[in-house]
Amino acid sequence: MTTPTRRSVSRLRELTPARVALGRAGASLTTKALLDFTLDHARARDAVQAAFDARSLMAALGALGLDVRAVNSRAASRQDYLKRPDLGRRLDQASIEMLQERKGATCDVAIVVGDGLSPTAVHTHAVELMRQLLPRLAADHIEVGRTVVASGARVALGDEIGALLGARMAVMLIGERPGLSAPDSLGAYLTFAPRLGRSDAERNCVSNIHRNGLTYDEAAFKIAWLVREGLRRNVTGVALKDESGELAQPRISPVSSA
């Protein structure tokens, strides 16, 4: 077995944020590797516990021309949210009544922006992603109904919100579980015909939207494709394969007669 060279290890580190070839000091990690790990762990914990500023997020989304409302899940506190995932999947009664009162005509898509497990990710990426996504949906003549900012949200909360708003599809933007290399990763979950009881197998997910992951433009392209095809085929989830990355076949120009 050949021993990897210092150059090959260095190149490997350039290709991935994963912790590879950290070296050692005796039987332990080097001081730098240990300090880097401790710092990234602290950043992940801070992202989970970060405050969610729903008001400023609503203002920023409203500036994009969206009709925005705020709702809350049944998780009364952040601790309740972390200990009881089920509470984050249902709206509290006041939010249910508010959405029922403000329900308008049936729309193609309801957008839900939820804090999830990383409010930091939502504050960092959600508005800029929406800035890229909205023109793509408009170009496909897809009507965006109300936009909802949800506090204490789990992914499935979008099902109840979409159903109450009469949306054909719910698109949930939510902070993903922080990792040691990405404490601010945003995810987008798409569910056709949202209603209580939908399973994760009935959703499509576009994940890892952050500085070192999917760009806003790449993510918006994928989400818009899935929305368009999901509405056209009346399905999302395992029945809708993401083929947005496949290039169109080149057209063969007709041969002109001499």
For each residue, the residues with C-beta under 8 A, 3 or more apart:
1:
2:
3:
4: 8 9 12 21
5: 8 9
6: 9 10
7: 10 11
8: 4 5 11 12
9: 4 5 6 12 13 20 21
10: 6 7 13 14
11: 7 8 14 15
12: 4 8 9 15 16 20 21
13: 9 10 16 20 21
14: 10 11
15: 11 12
16: 12 13 20
17: 181 182 212
18: 181
19: 22 33 37 180
20: 9 12 13 16
21: 4 9 12 13
22: 19 29 30 33
23: 29 30 33
24: 27 28 29 30
25: 28 29 30 31
26:
27: 24
28: 24 25 34
29: 22 23 24 25 33 34 37
30: 22 23 24 25 33 34
31: 25 34 35
32: 35 36
33: 19 22 23 29 30 36 37
34: 28 29 30 31 37 38
35: 31 32 38 39
36: 32 33 39 40
37: 19 29 33 34 40 41 180
38: 34 35 41 42
39: 35 36 42 43
40: 36 37 43 44 180 181 183
41: 37 38 44 45 180
42: 38 39 45 46
43: 39 40 46 47 178 183
44: 40 41 47 48 178 179 180 183
45: 41 42 48 49 178
46: 42 43 49 50 120 183
47: 43 44 50 117 118 119 120 121 175 178 183 184
48: 44 45 82 117 118 178
49: 45 46 78
50: 46 47 118 119 120 123
51: 119
52: 57 115 119 122 123 151
53: 56 57 119 123
54: 57 58 70 115 149 151
55: 58 59 70
56: 53 59 60 123
57: 52 53 54 60 61 113 122 123 126 127 149
58: 54 55 61 62 68 70 149
59: 55 56 62 63
60: 56 57 63 64 127
61: 57 58 64 66 68 113 126 127 130 147 149
62: 58 59 65 66 67 68
63: 59 60
64: 60 61 127 130 131 134
65: 62 134
66: 61 62 111 130 134 144 147
67: 62 145 146 147
68: 58 61 62 146 147 148 149
69: 98 99 102 146 147 148 149
70: 54 55 58 148 149 150 151
71: 91 92 95 98 99 148 149 150 151 161
72: 91 92 94 95 150 151 152
73: 81 87 88 89 90 91 92 95 150 151 152 153 154 157
74: 87 88 90 91 92 152
75: 78 80 81 84 87 88 152
76: 80 87 152
77: 80 81
78: 49 75 81 82 152
79: 82 83
80: 75 76 77 83 84 87 152
81: 73 75 77 78 84 85 87 88 152
82: 48 78 79
83: 79 80
84: 75 80 81 87 88
85: 81 88 89 154
86: 89 90
87: 73 74 75 76 80 81 84 90 152
88: 73 74 75 81 84 85 152 153 154 157
89: 73 85 86 154 155 156 157 160
90: 73 74 86 87 157 160
91: 71 72 73 74 95 96 99 157 160 161 164
92: 71 72 73 74 95 96
93: 96 97
94: 72 97 98
95: 71 72 73 91 92 98 99
96: 91 92 93 99 100 160 164
97: 93 94 100 101
98: 69 71 94 95 101 102
99: 69 71 91 95 96 102 103 148 161 164 165
100: 96 97 103 164
101: 97 98
102: 69 98 99 146
103: 99 100 164 165 166
104: 107 145 146 165 166
105: 166
106: 166 167 168
107: 104 110 143 144 145 146 165 166 167 168
108: 142 143 144 145 167 168 169 227 231
109: 137 142 143 144 145 167 168 169 170 171 227 231
110: 107 144 145 146 147 148 158 161 162 165 167 169 170 171 194
111: 66 130 144 146 147 148 171 173
112: 147 148 149 150 153 157 158 161 162 170 171 172 173 174
113: 57 61 122 126 130 147 148 149 150 172 173 174
114: 122 149 150 151 153 154 155 157 158 172 173 174 175
115: 52 54 118 119 122 150 151 152 153 174 175
116: 119 121 122 153 154 155 174 175 176 187
117: 47 48 175 176 177 178
118: 47 48 50 115 121 122 175 176 177 178 183 184 185 186
119: 47 50 51 52 53 115 116 122 123 175
120: 46 47 50 123 124 175 178 183 184
121: 47 116 118 124 125 126 175 176 178 183 184 185 186 209 210
122: 52 57 113 114 115 116 118 119 125 126 173 174 175 186
123: 50 52 53 56 57 119 120 126
124: 120 121 184 186 210
125: 121 122 128 129 184 186 209 210 216
126: 57 61 113 121 122 123 129 130 173 186
127: 57 60 61 64 130 131
128: 125 131 132 216
129: 125 126 132 133 173 186 188 209 216 219 220
130: 61 64 66 111 113 126 127 133 134 173
131: 64 127 128 134 216
132: 128 129 135 136 216 217 219 220
133: 129 130 136 137 219 220 223 224
134: 64 65 66 130 131 137 138 144
135: 132 138 139
136: 132 133 139 140 220 221 223 224
137: 109 133 134 140 142 144 224 227
138: 134 135 141 142
139: 135 136
140: 136 137 224 227 228
141: 138
142: 108 109 137 138 224 227 228 231
143: 107 108 109
144: 66 107 108 109 110 111 134 137 147
145: 67 104 107 108 109 110 165 166 167
146: 67 68 69 102 104 107 110 111 165
147: 61 66 67 68 69 110 111 112 113 144
148: 68 69 70 71 99 110 111 112 113 161 165
149: 54 57 58 61 68 69 70 71 112 113 114
150: 70 71 72 73 112 113 114 115 153 157 158 161
151: 52 54 70 71 72 73 114 115
152: 72 73 74 75 76 78 80 81 87 88 115
153: 73 88 112 114 115 116 150 157 158 172 174
154: 73 85 88 89 114 116 157 174
155: 89 114 116 158 172 174 189 200 203
156: 89 159 160 198
157: 73 88 89 90 91 112 114 150 153 154 160 161 172
158: 110 112 114 150 153 155 161 162 170 171 172 189 191 194
159: 156 162 163 170 191 194 195 196 197 198
160: 89 90 91 96 156 157 163 164 194 195 196
161: 71 91 99 110 112 148 150 157 158 164 165 170 194
162: 110 112 158 159 165 167 169 170 191 194 195
163: 159 160 166 167 194 195 196
164: 91 96 99 100 103 160 161
165: 99 103 104 107 110 145 146 148 161 162
166: 103 104 105 106 107 145 163
167: 106 107 108 109 110 145 162 163 170 194
168: 106 107 108 109 192 193 231
169: 108 109 110 162 190 191 192 193 194 227 230 231 236
170: 109 110 112 158 159 161 162 167 190 191 194
171: 109 110 111 112 158 188 189 190 223 227
172: 112 113 114 153 155 157 158 188 189 190 191
173: 111 112 113 114 122 126 129 130 186 187 188
174: 112 113 114 115 116 122 153 154 155 186 187 188 189
175: 47 114 115 116 117 118 119 120 121 122 184 185 186 187
176: 116 117 118 121 185 186 187 207 208
177: 117 118
178: 43 44 45 47 48 117 118 120 121 182 183 184 185
179: 44 182 183 185
180: 19 37 40 41 44
181: 17 18 40 212
182: 17 178 179 185 208 210 212 213
183: 40 43 44 46 47 118 120 121 178 179
184: 47 118 120 121 124 125 175 178 210 211
185: 118 121 175 176 178 179 182 207 208 209 210 213
186: 118 121 122 124 125 126 129 173 174 175 176 209 210
187: 116 173 174 175 176 205 206 207 208 209
188: 129 171 172 173 174 205 206 207 209 219 223
189: 155 158 171 172 174 203 204 205
190: 169 170 171 172 203 204 205 206 223 226 227 230 236
191: 158 159 162 169 170 172 194 198 202 203 236 237
192: 168 169 202 230 231 234 235 236 237
193: 168 169 234
194: 110 158 159 160 161 162 163 167 169 170 191 198
195: 159 160 162 163 198
196: 159 160 163
197: 159
198: 156 159 191 194 195 202 203
199: 202 203 237
200: 155 203 237
201: 237 238
202: 191 192 198 199 236 237 238
203: 155 189 190 191 198 199 200 236 237
204: 189 190 226 230 236 237 240 242
205: 187 188 189 190
206: 187 188 190 209 214 219 222 223 226 242
207: 176 185 187 188 214
208: 176 182 185 187 213 214
209: 121 125 129 185 186 187 188 206 213 214 216 219
210: 121 124 125 182 184 185 186 213 214
211: 184
212: 17 181 182
213: 182 185 208 209 210
214: 206 207 208 209 210 218 219 222
215: 218 219
216: 125 128 129 131 132 209 219 220
217: 132 220 221
218: 214 215 221 222
219: 129 132 133 188 206 209 214 215 216 222 223
220: 129 132 133 136 216 217 223 224
221: 136 217 218 224 225 244
222: 206 214 218 219 225 226 242 244 245
223: 133 136 171 188 190 206 219 220 226 227
224: 133 136 137 140 142 220 221 227 228
225: 221 222 228 229 242 243 244
226: 190 204 206 222 223 229 230 236 240 242 244
227: 108 109 137 140 142 169 171 190 223 224 230 231
228: 140 142 224 225 231 232
229: 225 226 232 233 240 243
230: 169 190 192 204 226 227 233 234 235 236 240
231: 108 109 142 168 169 192 227 228 234
232: 228 229
233: 229 230 239 240
234: 192 193 230 231
235: 192 230 239 240
236: 169 190 191 192 202 203 204 226 230 239 240
237: 191 192 199 200 201 202 203 204 240
238: 201 202
239: 233 235 236
240: 204 226 229 230 233 235 236 237
241:
242: 204 206 222 225 226 245
243: 225 229 246
244: 221 222 225 226
245: 222 242
246: 243
247:
248:
249:
250:
251:
252:
253:
254:
255:
256:
257:
258:
